[in-house]
Every structure is written in structure tokens, then in C-alpha cells.
Amino acid sequence: MQFNTDKCHLIRFTRRQKVIDAHYHLGGSQLSSVNEYPYLGLSFSTDMSWQKHIGKITTKANRMLGLLRRNLRSCPVRIREQAYISLVRPHLEYCSTIWSPHSKKDITKVESIQRQAARFVLQRYQRRDSVTSMLQELQWKSLEWRRHAASLAMLYKIQHNMVAINASDYLAPMITSSTRNYHPSKLKKITSRTQLYGNSFFPRTVCLWNSLPVVVLTAPTLEVFRGGVSSSL
């Protein structure tokens, strides 16, 4: 197999200020070093932060929402709502189990797109109009809630061998001397020395998992589990 060296780059994942400046070659050509690179719809940064990725997806979603505003202004509410759900929201939720933000700034940045969409769907642009009331009227869950639900569904799939990830490599049953909150379905909390790792998928989602009622944790199917999450989260 031959590689096009012009399309191959080197990216180092580290948060160190001083990085060893090593050079790599492929096919006799030196690979150029980059600080950010797109792969399978995600933007990976050398500092392992998702801020640039979030900036890109919110820009893309905002652009699409602007297109809908210009072309669907006179359409019924149902059509405008379906257009948002089908054409805008997927940009904000693709692979969200990986990049789910933890900072208030990034969470607000993503939620702002849905708040704008609520105004678009209901055609209410006055400053006195409450966006929170609009979201309740439309019965839209927050995008943060939806990311939590998606992460829990993924963890359920991992534990029930529904995806190609070995659960035993990342998860362990809870070990405690207290019997009050113990249940075999609960998981051992994953400790971390850095905020970056602590807010990654497994440490973050295990905490959410352990907060669910036992009847949800022992759900026999993914559909039943999702229903339980919807009423418990």
C-alpha cells in the first residue's frame, strides 16, 4: 500500500510545554507537524482539548440554522422543528460521548444554538420572550441532558457486549464495605490526577451510572434502559 505523504501529518498529544522535537519520515519525505487534525468527523488537538472541535461544530450548526431561517420562515412550526432536529442538531451531537464538554463556557456555547433554534421554530424574536418557556413548550431536553443520556447508553452497550470494546479493560465492579448504596451493577469510581482525564468518557459516565436507580441499571434491554434513564436522569 502506498501513502500520499502530502496528506500525512504528525500530531503529538501532550500538555507539556517543552516537547521533544523529533522528526518522522515516510517514503523518504519528512512529515509536517500540525497542532490540529480532523479524523472521522472529529477535530483532534495536540493539547487534547475539544474547544476547537466545539467551535467548529457550533459554527457549522449556526450556519445551517441561518439557512433554515432564510428558507423556512413561512413553513408550519412542525416543519421548522423537524428541520432543526434533522439538519442542525446532528452537528451538535455527533460523537458527543467523546467530546462532551465540562466547562460552563463550552456547555453554554453548544446550548446557545438550540436556544436560537427555539426562537426560529416558534418565530419569537422579541427580547421579552422567554427562551426557557419556549424550550418547555417544545418539550426539548437540553443538549447536555441528551449527551449524558447518550453516554449512559454507550456504557450500557459496552457492558452488554453490544460494541467492540472490552469492558474489563476499563471497568470494575464497585468495592465497598457499606451495604446501603451497594449493588453488583454499580461500578468502581475511576480516579484521576487531571481534570482532563476526569472529564473523559469512562470517569465521567461511571459517576452518572452509579447515580441511577438499581431498577434502571438492571434493565434487560437497551430500550428499557433508555426509558429508565429518561425518567431518572
Beta strands, then each sheet from edge to edge (+ up, - down):
strand 1: 9-10
strand 2: 25-26
strand 3: 29-30
strand 4: 32-33
strand 5: 36-39
strand 6: 42-45
sheet 1: 1+ 4+
sheet 2: 2+ 3-
sheet 3: 5+ 6-
end
